[in-house]
Amino acid sequence: MKIQDWPLHERPREKLLQFGSQTLSDAELLAILINTGIKGQSAVELARNAINQFGSVQALLFASQPQLLKLPGLGKAKFALLQACTELFKRGLAEKLRQQDSFTSADTASDYLRAQLSQQKREVFAMLMLDSQHQLIAYREMFKGTINSAAVYPRELVKQAMDDNAAAVILAHNHPSGVAEPSQADIQITQRIKQAFALVDVTVLDHFVIGHSCAVSFAQRGLL
């Protein structure tokens, strides 16, 4: 049955307008973006199957174009729409970090870094460059490695911070395995980086390790 044939209060778009977006399931929200189904499948069924195929909404939103185009009913236009929505979400989080203290807004910083790094297939080491008010100047991906490691050079981090005129930084890297627990090597390199930045009077506020569904803060763990 087509969505147009459903009772009005069950149609995703009408349901959202009447009761709010929080009342919709993941599949219903995605169906609004997908907009149209295919023969034998409504947009909601198509959305539900897509989420099941990728295992989560997040994995679907960060899927590559070739991955998404393998699914029936999801062509280039729908891929472009999903990418646009994902990028707007990232930019909205970045806007928050530019308007408030990134250190006291740890949840916002964590959410932003998870959006940037949680679905990376290789390990990526990044930094949030912050001004003297701890507001965001820029997000920089500094080093990319393999599925389980990335070479990190403190000298290059300091050089970039100087170029950005940063007064403080927040470090971050992902674990492609999905497990966000810091390793001993993570702790050691963080101390080396902190010492390097101390020489130029730049504060390392935190270091986040990003997994698939969570982030671990060095500051909260007492590891800085």
N, C-alpha and C positions, 0 to 999 in steps of 0.2 A: 504494500500500500504506500502511495506517495505521501509525503508529509502534508501536502495540500489537502489530503483527504482525512487527515487526523482531526480530532476535536480541537477547536481553537486553543483551549487552555493547555493542550499537550504539545503544541508546536513550539520548538525551541525559541524562535525569535519572539513570538507572542508571550511565551512564558517568561522570558527575560524582561520584557517591557512591563509586564504586569506584576511580577513577583521579585525581580532583581536577579542579577547574574549569579549570585551565590546559591540560588536554588537549582541551578542546572548542573547536570553531571558533566564530567570531562568530555564525554562523547557529544553531548548536546551543545556545549560551547564550541567544540571543534566543528560540528555540523553547520553552525552559523557561518563560520569562515569558509568551509567547503562549499556551502550554498546549494549545490546540486548533487544528486546521487547518480547512479548508473542503472541500467536495466536490471531489475531484480533486487536492487539495494537502494534504500533511502539514504540521504546524506548522513543521518544518525548511524545507520548500520555501517556505512562506509567509514565513518569516523571511529566507531567502536572497533572495527576490524583493524584499522590503521594503528590505533593505540595498542591493541593486543599484539600486533605484529612487531612493534618496536619495544614493547614491554613497559613503556611509560610515556606520559605526555611530554616530559622533558626530552627524552631520547628522540621522540618524533619531531619536536620543534627544532632540534639541533642536527637532524639528519641531513646528509648531503643530497644534492640533486639526483645523482644516479640511484641512491638508496630509495628516495621517495618515489621516483618515477617507476620503480618496479611494482608499485601497488596500483591496482586498477582504479581508475577514476581520479587519480592525483597527478595531473599534468604539470607543465611548466608554470602555468598561470597560478595554480594553487600553491605550488612550491614558492613562487615569488611572494604571494600573499602571506604565507606562514613566515618567511624570512623577514618580511617587513614588520610583522607583528612582534617577532622576537627582537629585532633591532630596536624598535620603539621601546620595548620593555627595558632593554639594556640602557638606552639613553635616558629613560625616566629615572632609573636608579642612579646613573651618573649625575643627573641634574640635582638629585637630593644631596649627593656627596659634595657638590659644588656650593650648596646653600647652607650646609651645616657642618659641624665638627665631625670629621670622619672617625675620629678616635672614640668619641662618646657615642657615636651612632654605629656601634660595632655590628649590629644586626644588618644595617643597610650596607655597610662595607662587605660583610660576609655574603649577603644576597647578590651584590654586584659581582663579586669575584666568582661566586658559584655560577652565575649566568655566563661569565666569560670563559671559565676553565673546566667546569665539571664534565663536559662531554668531549674534551680534547682526547685524541687517540694516543698522543705522545705527551711526555712530560714537558710542561712549559713553566718557566720561571718568570714571574711578572712583578711589577711594582706599581703602587699608587703613589704618585708624586703629590705632596701636599704643601700648601703655603704655611705661613706662620700662624694662621688661624685654624690649621688642620683641615682646610677645605681643599677639594680636589683640583689639582692643576691638570693632570693627565694620567692616563693608564698606559703603561708601557710593557709590552711583552719583550723581555730581554734575551732569553735563551730558550731554545727548543732542543729536546733530546730524543731519547728512545722511549720505549714503552715503560721503562722502569728507572730511568735516570736522565739527568741533564747536567752538563758541566756549567758551573756558575763561577764567574770571575768578579770578585768584589770591586776591583779597579774599574771595570766597565760600568758597574752599578753607580759608583761614586761619580764617574764622569757624566753619566746621564742625569743624575740628580743636580749636578752643577749646571749643566746645560739648561735644565728646566727651572733653575733657581729655587729648588725645593728646600724647605726648612725641616721637613720630616717626610718619612716614607712608611708605607705599609708593604711588606713583602708577601708574596703568595706563590704557591706552586701547586700543581695538581698531582694526584696519584692516579694514573689511568686504570689501575686495578680496582678503583672505587673505594678503597679503604683509606680513610683520612688520617690514620694514626701516624704521628711524626716518627721518623726513624732516627737512630743515633747520628747518622750522617746529616740529616736535616738539622738537628740540634747543633752539631759542630759547625756547619757552614753558616748558620744564623749568627753564632758568636763571632765568627771571622768577619762577617758583613757588618755586624754592629760595631766592632772595633775599628773597621775601616771608615765607617761613617762618623765615628766619634772624632776622628782626626780632622774632619772638615766641619764639625759642629752641626751635623744633620742627625736628627733623632730617628731611630727605628722604633716605631710605635707598636708594631705587631707583625707577626708572620702567620698567615693562614695556610693550612694544608687542606686542599679541596678534594673531597671524594665525590662519588656520584650523587649522594643525597644529603651530605652534611659537610661541615667545615670545622676544623679544629683550630682554635686560637692559641698561639704560644703565650700571649699575655695572660689569658684566662687560666692557662695551665701553670703559670709561674715559670716559664722556660726562657724568658728574656732577661 
